[in-house]
Amino acid sequence: MRPTSLRDHPCDLPAARNGHTPHVKIVIIGSGFAGLGLAIHLREAGIEDFVILERAEDVGGTWEANTYPGCQCDIPSHLYSFSFALNPNWTRTYPRQAEIWDYLRELSGQHEIGPHIRFGHELEAAAWEEDAQRWRVESSRGTWTAQLLVDGTGGLSHPSIPALPGLKTFPGTMFHSAQWDHDYDLCGKRVAVIGTGASAIQFVPRIQQRVGKLHVFQRTAPWVLPHPDRPTTRVERLLYRKAPFVQKLVRTAVYWNKESFVPGLVKDQRLLRPVMQIGRLHLRRQVRDPQLRRKLTPQFDLFCKRILLSNDWYPTLQKPNVELVTDAVREIRGNAIVCADGSEREVDTIIFGTGFRVTDPPTLELVRGRDGRTLLERAAGCGVQAYLGTTITGMPNLFKFTGPNTALGHNSMVFMIESQIAYIMDALRVMDERGVTSFDVRREVQARFNERLQAKMPGTVWMSGCASWYLDADGRNVTIWPDFTFKYRHRTRRFDTRAYELRSGVSGPLPATAQAAPA
Ligand SMILES: Cc1cc2nc3c(=O)[nH]c(=O)nc-3n(C[C@H](O)[C@H](O)[C@H](O)COP(=O)(O)OP(=O)(O)OC[C@H]3O[C@@H](n4cnc5c(N)ncnc54)[C@H](O)[C@@H]3O)c2cc1C
C-alpha cells in the first residue's frame, strides 16, 4: 500500500480514490480539546501525516455542540485551558461556552490544524488488520488505513434520552440540551424539562422568563453551591498579558485548591462537611418554603454525583410559572407527561437535560480489535477496561482519550487530556526510536491496573450509595479517577514499554525485557 500524503486528501472528496485507500500514520477521531491538543503537539513534533475525522462541521467538541442558553464551564477559566496556551483575555472567571469555543477555534487556526480535519465524517467502523499491522477506519464519507488510531470522541458527546413509553408518539417538539433547537421559539410555550443535572440548572434560569409554563422534573435533588463567577477586570487582563507568570501562579493556586478535595473524596468524607454546610446554607437562604426546601435537599453525600454551581437555580424554581415535579415520569401519553402518581401535565415541548451515554457510548460498538470483537463485546461481564484509561489489550495501536476511570468530578478534564497527550507523544517517540510497528498492552498488566484501581473504590464518595453516571449497570465506578490527578500525570509521563508487547514489522515481536511488567 502506497503511503499517501495529506495533499492527496482534498477535504471534500471521499477518501478512497483510484481504488486506493489512503494511508496515514495516525487517524484521530474528534476535534475537541483532545483531538486538537494532540494535533498541535504532532505538528510541533514535525508529524504532518495525520488526519482528524470530525462528525460536526466545526472544531470544539463539547463547546461546539452544547450551545444551550447559559452553558458554562464549572472549572475556573485559568485552569480550563491548555497549559501551553494560556489565555489572558478570559472575560469571566468561569468561562462561558462561546468563549471556550472561540478559544479552541483560534488555537486550531493559529496552529493550522484545519487542513488536517475532515468535517462531516462520522466514524462508522474501525478494525485492526493484524497482517498489515494497521487500522482500517471507515467514516460516513470515506475509508482510511492508519498505523495508529486515536479515539478522541469524548466522554460526554453522545446524548442520553430516557426510553419513556409513548415518547415516540409525542406530537410536540423535543430536543436534548446538547442539540438545542435554536430555531424553535419557546415564547409562551408549556415546557417540560426532564432532569436537574449540570446542563438543566444552567438553561432553566435562562428560559424561564420566555416560556408560558415550566415543569421541571427532578429525580434526585442535586447539591448546588453558590457560583463564584464574575467578570474579569481590565486590570487583571492587562496584568496577565504583561506578566504571564502571574496567570500561571493563579492557575497553579486554582489547581491545588481543587486537588485539596481529593482526601475527602477518596478517604474521609467528613473532610467535605464544611462544603456541605455551604450547600445547606445556600439552600436555606434561597428557599424559605419548608416543603419546597425538603424536595430540594440532596439525599446523598456531596460529590457522589457532580456538584453544581448556581445562584439562580433555586430562585428560578420559585417563580410563579415554574413547577418542580418530584414524582417519577411514567410515560408520555399524547402531549401529556404522566407521573407515577397518575398526575398529568400537558406540554408543547420536552427538553431533555438527561446527560450523556457515559458508560456505553456508541463508539464501543464501532471499534474491533485483534480478535474481531468490539470494545463492547470485550466489556461483557467485566465492564470497559483500559490501561491508564488510554490503551486497551487486544486493541493494538489504539489510544483512547478520556477512557475508563480518567474523568474527574473535582478538577479540570483538560489536565487529564494533556497527560494523555504526553503519553501518546512519548509512545510515538519510542516507536520511532525502536522501530516498533505495533504495541498491545499486556493482558495481565491491564488486569492488575484495574484490580488496583477498583480496590481503591470502596470507601470513596462515588460508592457511597447514590445512583450516578459515574457507575456502570453493575454499579462499578468505571468513570472517575480515584486519586490525585498529579499521580495520573506522573504515571503517564512516559510510555512504559514493559507494559506492552511490542512488534517490529520486520522481525516480529521485539525481545521482552528482563524486568517484570509494571502494575
Ligand atoms: C455541558 C458540559 C459541560 C462540561 N463542563 C465541564 C467542566 O466544567 N469541567 C470539565 O473539566 N469538563 C467539563 N465537561 C467535560 C468536557 O467534555 C471535557 O472537559 C472536554 O471538553 C472533553 O474534550 P474531548 O476532546 O475529549 O471530547 P469532546 O469535546 O466531547 O469532543 C469529542 C469530539 O468527537 C466528535 N465525535 C464523537 N463521536 C464521533 C464519531 N463517531 N465520529 C466522528 N466524530 C465524533 C464530536 O463531534 C466531538 O467534536 C463538560 C461537558 C459538557 C457536555
Ligand as a Chemical Component Dictionary entry (heavy atoms), coordinates in Angstrom:
data_LIG
# 
_chem_comp.id                   LIG 
_chem_comp.type                 NON-POLYMER 
_chem_comp.pdbx_formal_charge   0 
_chem_comp.three_letter_code    LIG 
# 
loop_
_chem_comp_atom.comp_id 
_chem_comp_atom.atom_id 
_chem_comp_atom.alt_atom_id 
_chem_comp_atom.type_symbol 
_chem_comp_atom.charge 
_chem_comp_atom.model_Cartn_x 
_chem_comp_atom.model_Cartn_y 
_chem_comp_atom.model_Cartn_z 
_chem_comp_atom.pdbx_ordinal 
LIG C1  C1  C 0 -22.258 20.678 29.087 1  
LIG C2  C2  C 0 -20.906 20.216 29.504 2  
LIG C3  C3  C 0 -20.210 20.878 30.485 3  
LIG C4  C4  C 0 -18.942 20.435 30.851 4  
LIG N1  N1  N 0 -18.289 21.119 31.831 5  
LIG C5  C5  C 0 -17.057 20.708 32.197 6  
LIG C6  C6  C 0 -16.359 21.386 33.223 7  
LIG O1  O1  O 0 -16.877 22.307 33.818 8  
LIG N2  N2  N 0 -15.111 20.964 33.536 9  
LIG C7  C7  C 0 -14.528 19.903 32.898 10 
LIG O2  O2  O 0 -13.382 19.565 33.215 11 
LIG N3  N3  N 0 -15.167 19.245 31.919 12 
LIG C8  C8  C 0 -16.422 19.611 31.571 13 
LIG N4  N4  N 0 -17.091 18.910 30.614 14 
LIG C9  C9  C 0 -16.446 17.753 30.006 15 
LIG C10 C10 C 0 -15.845 18.097 28.632 16 
LIG O3  O3  O 0 -16.443 17.221 27.722 17 
LIG C11 C11 C 0 -14.342 17.932 28.678 18 
LIG O4  O4  O 0 -13.806 18.886 29.578 19 
LIG C12 C12 C 0 -13.634 18.148 27.321 20 
LIG O5  O5  O 0 -14.249 19.146 26.576 21 
LIG C13 C13 C 0 -13.565 16.849 26.546 22 
LIG O6  O6  O 0 -12.864 17.043 25.353 23 
LIG P1  P1  P 0 -12.721 15.851 24.308 24 
LIG O7  O7  O 0 -11.988 16.381 23.166 25 
LIG O8  O8  O 0 -12.203 14.661 25.000 26 
LIG O9  O9  O 0 -14.221 15.471 23.917 27 
LIG P2  P2  P 0 -15.334 16.332 23.213 28 
LIG O10 O10 O 0 -15.167 17.759 23.496 29 
LIG O11 O11 O 0 -16.623 15.694 23.575 30 
LIG O12 O12 O 0 -15.055 16.122 21.667 31 
LIG C14 C14 C 0 -15.342 14.912 21.039 32 
LIG C15 C15 C 0 -15.449 15.164 19.546 33 
LIG O13 O13 O 0 -15.610 13.909 18.900 34 
LIG C16 C16 C 0 -16.600 14.030 17.901 35 
LIG N5  N5  N 0 -17.187 12.709 17.691 36 
LIG C17 C17 C 0 -17.874 11.950 18.575 37 
LIG N6  N6  N 0 -18.239 10.786 18.012 38 
LIG C18 C18 C 0 -17.770 10.819 16.751 39 
LIG C19 C19 C 0 -17.818 9.908  15.670 40 
LIG N7  N7  N 0 -18.420 8.713  15.781 41 
LIG N8  N8  N 0 -17.225 10.250 14.508 42 
LIG C20 C20 C 0 -16.590 11.441 14.368 43 
LIG N9  N9  N 0 -16.519 12.355 15.366 44 
LIG C21 C21 C 0 -17.093 12.035 16.538 45 
LIG C22 C22 C 0 -17.594 15.022 18.475 46 
LIG O14 O14 O 0 -18.351 15.633 17.464 47 
LIG C23 C23 C 0 -16.658 15.996 19.180 48 
LIG O15 O15 O 0 -16.259 17.029 18.332 49 
LIG C24 C24 C 0 -18.372 19.309 30.237 50 
LIG C25 C25 C 0 -19.087 18.612 29.260 51 
LIG C26 C26 C 0 -20.352 19.056 28.906 52 
LIG C27 C27 C 0 -21.104 18.282 27.863 53 
# 
loop_
_chem_comp_bond.comp_id 
_chem_comp_bond.atom_id_1 
_chem_comp_bond.atom_id_2 
_chem_comp_bond.value_order 
_chem_comp_bond.pdbx_ordinal 
LIG C1  C2  SING 1  
LIG C2  C3  SING 2  
LIG C2  C26 DOUB 3  
LIG C3  C4  DOUB 4  
LIG C4  N1  SING 5  
LIG C4  C24 SING 6  
LIG N1  C5  DOUB 7  
LIG C5  C6  SING 8  
LIG C5  C8  SING 9  
LIG C6  O1  DOUB 10 
LIG C6  N2  SING 11 
LIG N2  C7  SING 12 
LIG C7  O2  DOUB 13 
LIG C7  N3  SING 14 
LIG N3  C8  DOUB 15 
LIG C8  N4  SING 16 
LIG N4  C9  SING 17 
LIG N4  C24 SING 18 
LIG C9  C10 SING 19 
LIG C10 O3  SING 20 
LIG C10 C11 SING 21 
LIG C11 O4  SING 22 
LIG C11 C12 SING 23 
LIG C12 O5  SING 24 
LIG C12 C13 SING 25 
LIG C13 O6  SING 26 
LIG O6  P1  SING 27 
LIG P1  O7  DOUB 28 
LIG P1  O8  SING 29 
LIG P1  O9  SING 30 
LIG O9  P2  SING 31 
LIG P2  O10 DOUB 32 
LIG P2  O11 SING 33 
LIG P2  O12 SING 34 
LIG O12 C14 SING 35 
LIG C14 C15 SING 36 
LIG C15 O13 SING 37 
LIG C15 C23 SING 38 
LIG O13 C16 SING 39 
LIG C16 N5  SING 40 
LIG C16 C22 SING 41 
LIG N5  C17 SING 42 
LIG N5  C21 SING 43 
LIG C17 N6  DOUB 44 
LIG N6  C18 SING 45 
LIG C18 C19 SING 46 
LIG C18 C21 DOUB 47 
LIG C19 N7  SING 48 
LIG C19 N8  DOUB 49 
LIG N8  C20 SING 50 
LIG C20 N9  DOUB 51 
LIG N9  C21 SING 52 
LIG C22 O14 SING 53 
LIG C22 C23 SING 54 
LIG C23 O15 SING 55 
LIG C24 C25 DOUB 56 
LIG C25 C26 SING 57 
LIG C26 C27 SING 58 
# 
